[in-house]
């Protein structure tokens, strides 16, 4: 028997990135609250320099994809990734976790060789 993360990992390796059902539900809710149309907009996931481990994850909504973006479709949710970020995000799974201590998006990234305690910064 496999877990949802294990299944998503296999799919992510083929598809480039994967988003779990729990994360998709949170993205849909947030897009609705922010007034982002799923027909035109989507979730932008990227990487930028900085953070305690050298690189930081960046996640936000965007009204449309950029010219060279990779676009991943998960039902009615689109995820945009710029070419430079894709180098570091290939094979990544975006999950959402809720615990007694914290809640939020979690990046399961096989490209990361080290990450900080908060989970938003990594090195590759």
C-alpha positions as CSV (number, residue, x, y, z in Angstrom):
1,X,0.0,0.0,0.0
2,X,1.4,3.4,-1.0
3,X,0.8,6.8,0.6
4,X,-0.5,9.9,-1.3
5,X,3.0,11.4,-1.1
6,X,4.6,8.3,-2.6
7,X,2.1,8.3,-5.4
8,X,2.5,12.0,-6.0
9,X,6.3,11.5,-6.0
10,X,6.1,9.0,-8.9
11,X,3.8,11.4,-10.8
12,X,6.0,14.4,-10.1
13,X,9.0,12.7,-11.6
14,X,7.1,12.2,-14.9
15,X,5.1,15.5,-14.9
16,X,7.8,17.9,-13.5
17,X,5.9,19.0,-10.4
18,X,2.9,17.6,-8.5
19,X,0.3,19.2,-6.2
20,X,-1.5,17.0,-3.6
21,X,-5.3,17.0,-3.4
22,X,-5.1,18.7,0.0
23,X,-3.0,21.5,-1.4
24,X,-5.3,21.9,-4.4
25,X,-8.3,22.4,-2.1
26,X,-6.4,25.2,-0.3
27,X,-5.3,26.8,-3.6
28,X,-8.9,26.8,-4.9
29,X,-10.2,28.3,-1.7
30,X,-7.5,31.0,-1.7
31,X,-8.0,31.8,-5.4
32,X,-11.7,32.3,-4.8
33,X,-11.0,34.7,-1.9
34,X,-8.4,36.6,-3.9
35,X,-10.7,36.9,-7.0
36,X,-8.2,35.1,-9.3
37,X,-10.0,33.5,-12.3
38,X,-8.9,29.8,-12.9
39,X,-9.5,30.4,-16.6
40,X,-6.8,33.0,-16.8
41,X,-4.8,33.0,-13.6
42,X,-3.1,30.5,-11.5
43,X,-0.6,29.7,-8.8
44,X,3.0,30.8,-9.4
45,X,5.7,28.7,-7.7
46,X,9.3,29.8,-7.9
47,X,12.7,30.1,-6.3
48,X,14.7,33.2,-5.4
49,X,18.0,33.8,-3.9
50,X,18.0,34.3,-0.1
51,X,17.0,32.6,3.1
52,X,19.1,30.8,5.6
53,X,20.0,28.0,3.2
54,X,20.7,30.0,0.1
55,X,17.4,29.7,-1.9
56,X,13.9,30.5,-0.9
57,X,10.6,29.2,-2.2
58,X,8.2,31.8,-3.6
59,X,4.5,31.1,-3.9
60,X,1.8,33.6,-5.0
61,X,-1.1,34.1,-7.4
62,X,-0.6,35.5,-10.9
63,X,-3.3,36.7,-13.3
64,X,-1.7,35.0,-16.3
65,X,1.4,32.9,-17.3
66,X,4.5,34.6,-18.7
67,X,5.9,33.8,-22.1
68,X,8.4,31.1,-21.1
69,X,6.6,29.6,-18.1
70,X,6.0,25.9,-17.8
71,X,2.3,25.5,-17.1
72,X,1.0,22.5,-15.1
73,X,-2.7,21.7,-15.1
74,X,-4.4,20.0,-12.1
75,X,-8.1,19.9,-12.9
76,X,-9.2,23.6,-12.7
77,X,-5.9,24.8,-11.1
78,X,-2.9,25.9,-13.2
79,X,0.6,26.2,-11.7
80,X,3.1,28.5,-13.4
81,X,6.9,27.9,-13.1
82,X,9.5,30.1,-14.7
83,X,12.4,28.3,-16.5
84,X,15.1,29.1,-13.9
85,X,13.0,28.0,-11.0
86,X,12.0,24.8,-12.8
87,X,15.7,23.7,-12.6
88,X,15.3,23.6,-8.8
89,X,11.7,22.5,-8.6
90,X,11.7,19.5,-11.1
91,X,10.2,16.5,-9.2
92,X,8.8,18.7,-6.4
93,X,5.5,18.0,-4.6
94,X,3.5,20.9,-3.2
95,X,1.5,19.6,-0.2
96,X,-0.5,21.3,2.6
97,X,-0.3,20.2,6.2
98,X,-2.1,21.2,9.3
99,X,-0.8,20.3,12.7
100,X,-1.3,21.6,16.2
101,X,1.8,23.8,15.8
102,X,1.5,25.1,12.3
103,X,-0.4,25.0,9.0
104,X,0.7,25.8,5.5
105,X,2.1,24.7,2.2
106,X,5.0,22.2,2.4
107,X,7.6,21.8,-0.4
108,X,8.8,18.2,-0.8
109,X,11.7,18.8,-3.1
110,X,14.1,16.0,-4.2
111,X,16.5,18.7,-5.6
112,X,17.1,20.1,-2.1
113,X,20.3,18.9,-0.5
114,X,19.7,20.9,2.7
115,X,16.8,22.9,4.1
116,X,16.2,25.1,7.1
117,X,13.9,24.4,10.0
118,X,11.1,26.6,8.7
119,X,11.0,24.7,5.4
120,X,10.9,27.7,3.2
121,X,14.6,27.9,2.4
122,X,16.9,25.3,0.9
123,X,20.1,24.6,-1.0
124,X,20.6,22.5,-4.1
